């Protein structure tokens, strides 16, 4: 009995410690006594602020119920999307104002070298103006007045939406690290233009984050840090959180077109075993835009233009409650819990626009717009960081000036032929026009006029005017006046999805797609963020059917 009991105890202890030991070597993995440290009790990805989980799956992308234009850019194609997270609502004015105020505090626009950082992020409030309409109330108030704080932000171009997403990633991870005791308390308030936090910098060069300010980056030597570092403070191997610890969230970003359309459809509500029961015309069930239930019968299910001169209906019972945009969560969510996936504002997605989806080449996480880069490395083998004196600005086609990157970020450079040598899945850094628009796939390929482009869109020129002293005197804007242009499609136009308060019900179909120049903005396009899911496809795993 004693032998059996001893064997049982030893077996239980082995079973208990199994997850903390390596299956390859038997070594300890808890980081104590100089051992390697790994996350052995990872519970799964946390849901970031503002996000809801969308379980991925297979669906038919581009299948529209109505196609009065008989256009070929909605050709149905079966696609598979991995699980991801998406903003419950569109990004609001208040959310975007946090971004603007942070930029103003961190990079004071009164300092000449920072002026264009703040100005380049400002939404274009003049998008509300109309030559035959009085819209000055929205021009002056829509972005900043508290009456509109929970309304979707508009006047933001695709580039600004992308930069907001990068900022949001860093602020969420920064707070996450602070709350868990990995960086200094209130470090986010102590940072300035030269000591900002960047997620990728923290992962790749943690001693350089916060401008190398050790008191901010290593935190308060809290109990949690003692647990990571161990009792021997001389061993700093585990002083900083790494990607393998599972603490840092993946990046906030714009959703791909496939992700957005899949999330908007919310097909989980009509799933029966391994098939879908019928088809959906809108993010909600049914073929109509009004509620069919008894209590709310006749209420509109989205904010859209119902007809000429009819943006909200007759005041009173039949009114949809909005004439321009509506406050978030004014209408019921779809089956994924997402609000306003039809109507209110149309939304930017990540993809470069092309008339067709090339499903013959890829039907998994489809996305056109990849521009692969790598971290720039200094001669001493460390990563190069952007400083307050090395900020690079881009001048857009409309003359706006935006910062390509902010101080504290890692300098990015294009991948080269050396990086792609003998690779089979990609050979170039810029893949925006792959198989459709590049020289090799152009209809002029192999002919003598190889400089011809497949899409002869206008090419406006914006150049800085520099005097003899090297001082900028403004911009020289030259519009393309060529009358032979036949299209607006190029690598700088992006897809936007969903109908808006300005659109008829035709555009509420999630499969409908349109495009707009990435450096221009309107009063009817906003955006929401997405985040990739790492790990399991499902949050809860398969369950037995009731």
C-alpha positions as CSV (number, residue, x, y, z in Angstrom):
1,X,0.0,0.0,0.0
2,X,2.8,2.4,0.9
3,X,4.6,1.7,-2.4
4,X,1.3,2.2,-4.4
5,X,0.6,5.4,-2.6
6,X,4.1,6.7,-3.2
7,X,3.9,5.8,-6.9
8,X,0.5,7.6,-7.1
9,X,1.9,10.8,-5.5
10,X,4.9,10.8,-7.8
11,X,2.7,10.3,-10.8
12,X,0.4,13.1,-9.8
13,X,3.4,15.5,-9.3
14,X,4.7,14.6,-12.7
15,X,1.3,15.2,-14.2
16,X,1.0,18.5,-12.4
17,X,4.5,19.7,-13.5
18,X,4.2,18.3,-17.0
19,X,3.1,21.7,-18.6
20,X,6.1,23.4,-17.0
21,X,8.6,21.0,-18.5
22,X,9.8,20.6,-22.0
23,X,8.5,17.7,-24.0
24,X,11.7,17.9,-26.0
25,X,14.3,18.0,-23.3
26,X,12.5,17.7,-19.9
27,X,14.0,21.1,-18.9
28,X,12.0,23.5,-16.8
29,X,10.3,26.3,-18.7
30,X,9.3,28.6,-15.8
31,X,12.3,30.9,-16.1
32,X,13.5,30.2,-12.5
33,X,17.1,29.5,-11.6
34,X,18.3,30.5,-15.0
35,X,16.0,28.3,-17.0
36,X,14.3,29.3,-20.2
37,X,11.0,31.1,-19.8
38,X,7.9,30.2,-21.9
39,X,4.2,30.9,-21.5
40,X,2.9,27.5,-20.5
41,X,-0.5,28.4,-19.1
42,X,-1.7,30.6,-22.0
43,X,-5.5,31.0,-21.9
44,X,-6.0,32.4,-25.3
45,X,-6.1,35.8,-27.0
46,X,-7.7,38.6,-25.1
47,X,-10.4,40.6,-26.9
48,X,-9.0,44.1,-27.4
49,X,-11.0,47.2,-26.5
50,X,-14.0,47.9,-28.7
51,X,-13.7,44.5,-30.6
52,X,-16.0,41.5,-30.9
53,X,-15.0,38.0,-32.1
54,X,-15.9,36.9,-35.6
55,X,-15.4,33.1,-36.1
56,X,-14.0,32.5,-39.6
57,X,-15.4,30.2,-42.3
58,X,-16.2,29.7,-45.9
59,X,-18.6,31.9,-47.8
60,X,-19.4,33.1,-51.3
61,X,-17.9,36.6,-51.8
62,X,-19.3,39.0,-54.3
63,X,-22.8,37.4,-54.6
64,X,-25.2,40.3,-54.9
65,X,-29.0,40.1,-54.9
66,X,-29.5,43.1,-57.3
67,X,-27.0,44.0,-60.0
68,X,-28.8,46.5,-62.2
69,X,-25.5,47.6,-63.7
70,X,-24.6,44.1,-64.8
71,X,-21.1,44.9,-63.7
72,X,-18.3,42.3,-63.6
73,X,-16.7,43.4,-60.4
74,X,-19.1,41.3,-58.2
75,X,-18.3,37.9,-59.8
76,X,-19.2,35.4,-57.0
77,X,-16.2,33.5,-55.7
78,X,-15.9,31.1,-52.8
79,X,-13.4,32.3,-50.2
80,X,-12.3,31.2,-46.7
81,X,-11.6,33.7,-44.0
82,X,-9.7,33.0,-40.8
83,X,-11.2,34.0,-37.5
84,X,-10.6,37.7,-36.5
85,X,-11.9,40.5,-34.4
86,X,-13.8,43.6,-35.6
87,X,-14.9,46.8,-34.0
88,X,-18.4,46.6,-32.7
89,X,-19.1,50.0,-34.1
90,X,-17.5,52.5,-36.5
91,X,-14.7,54.6,-35.2
92,X,-16.4,57.6,-33.6
93,X,-15.5,61.3,-33.5
94,X,-14.6,60.9,-29.8
95,X,-12.3,58.0,-30.5
96,X,-10.6,60.0,-33.3
97,X,-10.3,63.1,-31.2
98,X,-8.3,61.1,-28.6
99,X,-5.8,60.4,-31.4
100,X,-5.7,64.1,-32.4
101,X,-5.2,65.3,-28.9
102,X,-2.5,62.8,-28.2
103,X,-0.6,64.0,-31.3
104,X,-1.0,67.6,-30.3
105,X,0.3,66.9,-26.8
106,X,3.2,64.7,-27.9
107,X,4.2,66.5,-31.1
108,X,3.3,70.2,-30.4
109,X,2.2,71.7,-33.8
110,X,3.7,75.0,-32.6
111,X,7.1,73.5,-33.3
112,X,7.8,73.7,-37.0
113,X,9.2,70.2,-37.4
114,X,6.0,68.7,-35.9
115,X,3.4,70.9,-37.5
116,X,2.6,68.6,-40.4
117,X,2.2,65.6,-38.0
118,X,-0.9,67.1,-36.5
119,X,-2.2,68.8,-39.6
120,X,-1.8,65.6,-41.7
121,X,-4.1,63.7,-39.3
122,X,-6.9,66.3,-39.2
123,X,-10.1,65.1,-40.9
124,X,-11.3,67.3,-43.8
125,X,-14.3,69.1,-42.3
126,X,-15.0,70.9,-45.6
127,X,-16.4,67.6,-47.0
128,X,-19.7,68.8,-45.7
129,X,-19.9,71.9,-47.9
130,X,-22.3,72.0,-50.8
131,X,-22.6,74.8,-53.4
132,X,-26.4,74.6,-53.3
133,X,-26.9,73.6,-49.6
134,X,-26.4,75.1,-46.2
135,X,-24.2,72.6,-44.3
136,X,-22.0,74.9,-42.3
137,X,-23.4,73.6,-39.1
138,X,-21.8,70.2,-39.8
139,X,-18.6,71.9,-41.1
140,X,-18.1,73.7,-37.9
141,X,-19.5,71.2,-35.3
142,X,-19.6,67.6,-36.5
143,X,-16.1,66.6,-35.5
144,X,-15.6,68.3,-32.2
145,X,-19.1,69.2,-30.7
146,X,-20.1,66.7,-27.9
147,X,-23.5,66.4,-29.6
148,X,-21.7,64.3,-32.3
149,X,-19.1,62.6,-30.1
150,X,-20.7,59.1,-30.6
151,X,-21.3,59.6,-34.3
152,X,-18.9,57.9,-36.9
153,X,-16.0,60.1,-37.9
154,X,-16.0,61.2,-41.6
155,X,-13.7,63.3,-43.7
156,X,-10.9,60.8,-43.0
157,X,-9.0,59.4,-46.0
158,X,-7.6,55.8,-46.2
159,X,-4.1,56.9,-45.2
160,X,-5.4,58.7,-42.1
161,X,-7.5,55.7,-41.1
162,X,-4.4,53.4,-41.4
163,X,-2.3,55.8,-39.3
164,X,-5.0,55.9,-36.6
165,X,-4.9,52.1,-36.5
166,X,-1.2,52.0,-35.9
167,X,-1.6,54.6,-33.1
168,X,-4.4,52.6,-31.5
169,X,-2.2,49.4,-31.5
170,X,0.5,51.2,-29.6
171,X,-1.8,52.8,-27.1
172,X,-3.6,49.6,-26.3
173,X,-0.5,47.6,-25.8
174,X,1.2,50.3,-23.8
175,X,-1.7,50.4,-21.3
176,X,-1.8,46.6,-21.3
177,X,1.9,46.4,-20.3
178,X,1.4,49.2,-17.7
179,X,-1.6,47.5,-16.0
180,X,0.3,44.3,-15.8
181,X,3.3,46.0,-14.3
182,X,5.8,45.5,-17.2
183,X,6.5,49.2,-17.8
184,X,6.5,52.2,-15.5
185,X,3.3,53.5,-14.0
186,X,1.8,56.3,-16.0
187,X,4.7,56.0,-18.5
188,X,2.3,57.0,-21.3
189,X,1.9,60.4,-19.7
190,X,5.6,60.9,-19.2
191,X,6.5,60.2,-22.8
192,X,7.3,63.1,-25.2
193,X,8.2,63.4,-28.9
194,X,11.5,61.6,-28.4
195,X,10.2,58.9,-26.0
196,X,7.1,57.5,-27.5
197,X,6.1,53.8,-27.1
198,X,5.9,51.6,-30.2
199,X,4.9,47.9,-30.0
200,X,7.4,46.6,-32.7
201,X,10.2,48.6,-31.1
202,X,9.5,47.1,-27.7
203,X,9.6,43.6,-29.2
204,X,12.7,44.1,-31.3
205,X,14.7,46.6,-29.3
206,X,13.2,46.9,-25.8
207,X,16.1,48.9,-24.4
208,X,15.4,51.6,-27.1
209,X,11.7,52.0,-26.3
210,X,10.8,55.3,-24.7
211,X,14.0,56.8,-26.2
212,X,16.1,54.5,-24.0
213,X,14.5,55.8,-20.7
214,X,15.2,52.8,-18.5
215,X,12.9,54.0,-15.7
216,X,9.9,53.9,-18.1
217,X,10.7,50.7,-20.1
218,X,11.6,48.4,-17.2
219,X,8.8,49.5,-14.9
220,X,8.6,49.6,-11.2
221,X,10.3,46.2,-10.3
222,X,6.8,45.1,-9.3
223,X,6.1,41.6,-8.0
224,X,5.2,40.6,-11.5
225,X,8.6,41.7,-12.8
226,X,10.3,39.9,-10.0
227,X,8.4,36.8,-11.0
228,X,9.6,37.2,-14.6
229,X,13.2,38.1,-13.8
230,X,13.7,35.8,-10.9
231,X,15.4,36.6,-7.6
232,X,18.7,37.2,-9.3
233,X,18.4,40.7,-10.7
234,X,21.7,40.4,-12.6
235,X,19.9,38.1,-15.0
236,X,17.9,40.4,-17.3
237,X,17.0,37.8,-19.8
238,X,13.3,38.1,-18.9
239,X,13.2,41.8,-18.0
240,X,11.1,42.6,-21.0
241,X,7.9,41.0,-22.4
242,X,8.5,39.2,-25.7
243,X,6.1,38.0,-28.3
244,X,6.3,34.5,-26.9
245,X,4.7,35.7,-23.6
246,X,1.4,36.3,-25.3
247,X,0.8,39.6,-23.5
248,X,0.9,41.9,-26.5
249,X,-2.1,42.0,-28.8
250,X,-1.7,41.8,-32.6
251,X,-2.1,45.1,-34.6
252,X,-5.3,47.0,-35.0
253,X,-5.8,47.5,-38.8
254,X,-8.3,48.0,-41.5
255,X,-10.2,44.8,-42.3
256,X,-9.7,43.2,-45.7
257,X,-12.5,43.3,-48.1
258,X,-13.2,39.6,-47.6
259,X,-13.2,40.0,-43.8
260,X,-15.6,43.0,-44.0
261,X,-18.0,41.3,-46.3
262,X,-18.0,38.1,-44.3
263,X,-18.6,40.0,-41.1
264,X,-21.3,42.1,-42.5
265,X,-23.3,39.1,-43.9
266,X,-23.4,37.4,-40.5
267,X,-24.1,34.1,-42.0
268,X,-24.0,32.3,-38.7
269,X,-27.6,33.2,-38.2
270,X,-28.8,31.1,-41.1
271,X,-26.3,28.2,-40.7
272,X,-27.8,24.7,-40.5
273,X,-25.3,21.9,-39.9
274,X,-22.8,22.3,-42.7
275,X,-24.7,24.6,-45.0
276,X,-26.5,27.9,-45.1
277,X,-30.3,28.0,-45.2
278,X,-30.9,30.4,-48.1
279,X,-29.2,33.7,-48.9
280,X,-29.0,37.0,-47.3
281,X,-29.5,40.3,-49.1
282,X,-28.6,42.5,-46.1
283,X,-26.8,42.0,-42.8
284,X,-30.2,41.1,-41.3
285,X,-32.6,38.4,-42.3
286,X,-35.2,39.1,-44.9
287,X,-35.6,41.0,-48.1
288,X,-36.8,44.3,-46.7
289,X,-35.2,47.3,-44.9
290,X,-38.0,47.6,-42.3
291,X,-38.6,45.6,-39.1
292,X,-41.1,42.8,-39.4
293,X,-41.5,42.0,-35.7
294,X,-44.7,42.9,-33.9
295,X,-43.4,45.5,-31.5
296,X,-41.2,47.5,-33.9
297,X,-42.9,46.6,-37.2
298,X,-42.2,49.2,-39.9
299,X,-39.0,50.6,-38.2
300,X,-36.0,51.1,-40.4
301,X,-33.1,48.7,-39.9
302,X,-30.5,51.0,-41.2
303,X,-29.7,54.6,-42.0
304,X,-29.8,55.3,-45.7
305,X,-31.4,57.5,-48.4
306,X,-34.9,56.3,-49.1
307,X,-35.5,58.4,-52.3
308,X,-35.0,61.8,-53.9
309,X,-35.1,64.3,-51.1
310,X,-35.8,61.6,-48.5
311,X,-32.9,61.1,-46.1
312,X,-35.0,60.2,-43.1
313,X,-38.6,59.7,-43.9
314,X,-41.6,61.8,-42.7
315,X,-41.0,63.2,-39.2
316,X,-42.6,61.0,-36.6
317,X,-43.4,57.3,-36.6
318,X,-41.9,56.4,-40.0
319,X,-38.7,58.4,-39.5
320,X,-35.5,56.5,-39.4
321,X,-34.1,58.8,-36.8
322,X,-31.3,60.3,-38.9
323,X,-30.9,62.6,-41.8
324,X,-27.1,62.6,-41.9
325,X,-25.2,60.0,-39.9
326,X,-26.7,58.5,-36.9
327,X,-25.3,57.8,-33.4
328,X,-23.7,54.4,-33.1
329,X,-25.9,51.5,-32.0
330,X,-29.1,53.3,-33.2
331,X,-30.1,50.2,-35.1
332,X,-30.0,46.5,-34.2
333,X,-26.7,44.6,-34.7
334,X,-26.2,41.6,-37.0
335,X,-25.7,38.0,-35.9
336,X,-22.0,38.7,-35.1
337,X,-23.0,41.6,-32.8
338,X,-21.7,44.2,-35.2
339,X,-23.6,47.5,-35.6
340,X,-24.2,49.5,-38.8
341,X,-22.7,47.1,-41.2
342,X,-25.2,48.6,-43.7
343,X,-26.0,52.3,-43.8
344,X,-24.8,55.2,-41.6
345,X,-21.4,55.5,-43.2
346,X,-19.7,53.4,-45.9
347,X,-16.3,52.1,-44.6
348,X,-12.8,51.9,-45.9
349,X,-11.2,48.4,-46.2
350,X,-7.6,47.6,-46.7
351,X,-7.7,46.4,-50.3
352,X,-6.5,48.1,-53.4
353,X,-9.4,48.0,-55.9
354,X,-9.4,45.9,-59.0
355,X,-12.6,44.9,-61.0
356,X,-12.1,41.2,-60.3
357,X,-11.1,39.0,-57.4
358,X,-8.4,36.6,-58.5
359,X,-9.6,33.5,-56.8
360,X,-7.7,31.3,-59.2
361,X,-4.5,32.4,-57.5
362,X,-5.8,32.5,-53.9
363,X,-9.0,31.7,-52.1
364,X,-7.7,31.9,-48.5
365,X,-7.7,35.3,-46.6
366,X,-7.9,37.1,-50.0
367,X,-6.3,40.5,-50.0
368,X,-4.8,42.8,-52.7
369,X,-2.4,45.4,-51.4
370,X,0.6,43.7,-49.8
371,X,3.7,45.8,-49.7
372,X,6.3,43.7,-47.9
373,X,9.0,45.5,-45.9
374,X,11.7,44.6,-43.4
375,X,13.3,46.4,-40.5
376,X,16.2,48.6,-41.4
377,X,19.4,47.5,-39.5
378,X,22.3,49.7,-38.5
379,X,25.9,48.8,-39.0
380,X,26.1,47.7,-35.4
381,X,23.4,45.2,-36.0
382,X,20.6,47.1,-34.1
383,X,17.4,48.3,-35.7
384,X,17.2,51.9,-36.9
385,X,14.6,54.1,-35.2
386,X,12.9,57.2,-36.5
387,X,13.9,60.2,-34.5
388,X,12.3,63.6,-34.2
389,X,15.0,64.9,-36.7
390,X,14.5,62.1,-39.2
391,X,10.8,62.1,-39.8
392,X,10.0,61.5,-43.5
393,X,6.9,63.2,-44.8
394,X,4.9,62.3,-48.0
395,X,3.1,64.8,-50.1
396,X,-0.2,63.3,-51.4
397,X,-1.7,64.0,-54.8
398,X,-4.1,66.5,-53.3
399,X,-1.2,68.5,-51.7
400,X,-1.7,67.2,-48.1
401,X,1.4,66.4,-46.2
402,X,1.5,63.4,-43.9
403,X,4.2,61.7,-41.8
404,X,5.3,58.4,-43.1
405,X,6.3,57.3,-39.6
406,X,6.6,58.8,-36.1
407,X,9.6,59.0,-33.8
408,X,10.2,55.7,-31.9
409,X,9.1,53.5,-34.8
410,X,11.4,51.2,-36.6
411,X,12.6,52.4,-40.0
412,X,11.1,50.2,-42.8
413,X,12.7,49.4,-46.1
414,X,11.7,47.3,-49.1
415,X,12.7,43.7,-49.4
416,X,15.2,43.0,-52.1
417,X,16.0,40.2,-54.6
418,X,18.5,38.9,-52.0
419,X,15.7,38.5,-49.5
420,X,13.4,36.7,-52.0
421,X,16.1,34.4,-53.5
422,X,14.6,31.0,-54.3
423,X,11.3,31.8,-52.6
424,X,8.3,30.5,-54.4
425,X,5.5,32.5,-52.8
426,X,6.7,36.1,-53.5
427,X,9.5,37.8,-55.4
428,X,8.8,41.5,-55.0
429,X,8.2,44.0,-52.2
430,X,5.2,45.8,-53.8
431,X,2.5,43.3,-54.8
432,X,-0.4,45.7,-55.2
433,X,-0.8,45.1,-59.0
434,X,0.3,41.4,-59.0
435,X,-1.3,39.5,-61.9
436,X,-3.4,42.6,-62.8
437,X,-1.7,45.8,-63.8
438,X,2.0,45.1,-63.6
439,X,4.0,45.0,-66.8
440,X,4.0,41.2,-67.0
441,X,0.2,41.0,-66.8
442,X,-0.5,44.1,-68.9
443,X,-2.3,43.7,-72.2
444,X,0.7,45.5,-73.7
445,X,3.2,43.0,-72.4
446,X,5.7,41.8,-75.0
447,X,4.9,44.7,-77.4
448,X,7.2,47.5,-78.2
449,X,5.2,50.0,-76.0
450,X,6.0,48.2,-72.8
451,X,5.8,51.5,-70.8
452,X,2.0,51.5,-71.3
453,X,0.0,50.8,-68.2
454,X,-3.1,48.6,-68.1
455,X,-5.0,51.3,-66.2
456,X,-4.3,54.8,-67.7
457,X,-5.5,56.7,-64.7
458,X,-4.6,60.4,-64.3
459,X,-1.2,61.2,-62.8
460,X,-1.2,64.4,-60.9
461,X,2.1,66.0,-59.9
462,X,2.7,67.8,-56.7
463,X,6.2,69.1,-56.1
464,X,7.7,71.2,-53.4
465,X,9.1,74.7,-54.4
466,X,12.5,75.1,-52.9
467,X,14.4,78.4,-53.0
468,X,18.2,78.8,-53.3
469,X,18.6,78.6,-49.5
470,X,16.8,75.2,-49.4
471,X,13.7,76.7,-47.8
472,X,10.3,75.4,-48.9
473,X,8.1,78.0,-50.5
474,X,5.0,75.9,-50.9
475,X,3.7,73.4,-53.4
476,X,3.5,73.4,-57.2
477,X,0.3,71.4,-58.1
478,X,0.0,70.2,-61.6
479,X,-3.2,68.5,-62.6
480,X,-3.2,65.8,-65.3
481,X,-5.2,67.5,-68.2
482,X,-4.8,64.5,-70.6
483,X,-8.2,64.0,-72.2
484,X,-7.3,60.4,-73.2
485,X,-7.7,59.1,-69.6
486,X,-10.4,56.4,-69.4
487,X,-10.2,55.2,-65.8
488,X,-9.5,56.3,-62.2
489,X,-8.1,52.8,-61.2
490,X,-4.5,52.6,-60.1
491,X,-2.6,51.3,-57.1
492,X,-3.7,54.3,-55.0
493,X,-7.4,53.6,-55.0
494,X,-9.0,51.6,-52.2
495,X,-12.2,49.7,-51.8
496,X,-15.0,51.0,-49.6
497,X,-17.9,48.8,-48.6
498,X,-21.5,49.2,-47.3
499,X,-24.1,51.8,-48.0
500,X,-24.2,55.2,-46.3
501,X,-26.7,57.9,-45.3
502,X,-26.3,59.2,-48.8
503,X,-26.9,55.9,-50.6
504,X,-30.0,54.1,-51.7
505,X,-30.8,50.6,-50.4
506,X,-29.1,49.1,-53.5
507,X,-25.7,49.7,-51.8
508,X,-26.7,48.2,-48.5
509,X,-25.9,44.7,-49.9
510,X,-22.6,43.7,-48.3
511,X,-21.3,42.3,-51.6
512,X,-21.5,45.6,-53.4
513,X,-18.1,47.3,-53.8
514,X,-16.9,50.7,-54.8
515,X,-13.6,52.5,-54.9
516,X,-12.2,55.9,-54.0
517,X,-8.7,57.5,-54.1
518,X,-6.9,56.7,-50.9
519,X,-5.7,60.2,-50.2
520,X,-9.2,61.8,-50.5
521,X,-12.1,61.9,-48.1
522,X,-15.9,62.4,-48.2
523,X,-18.8,63.0,-45.8
524,X,-20.1,59.5,-46.2
525,X,-17.0,57.2,-45.7
526,X,-15.7,56.3,-42.3
527,X,-14.0,53.1,-41.0
528,X,-13.7,50.5,-38.3
529,X,-10.7,48.4,-37.2
530,X,-10.1,44.7,-37.2
531,X,-7.5,42.5,-35.5
532,X,-6.3,39.1,-36.5
533,X,-7.0,36.1,-34.3
534,X,-4.0,34.1,-33.2
535,X,-4.4,30.5,-32.2
536,X,-7.6,28.5,-32.3
537,X,-10.3,29.1,-34.9
538,X,-13.0,29.1,-32.2
539,X,-13.1,30.7,-28.8
540,X,-15.1,27.9,-27.2
541,X,-14.4,24.9,-29.3
542,X,-17.1,22.6,-30.7
543,X,-20.0,21.8,-28.5
544,X,-22.6,19.0,-28.8
545,X,-25.8,20.0,-30.5
546,X,-28.9,20.4,-28.2
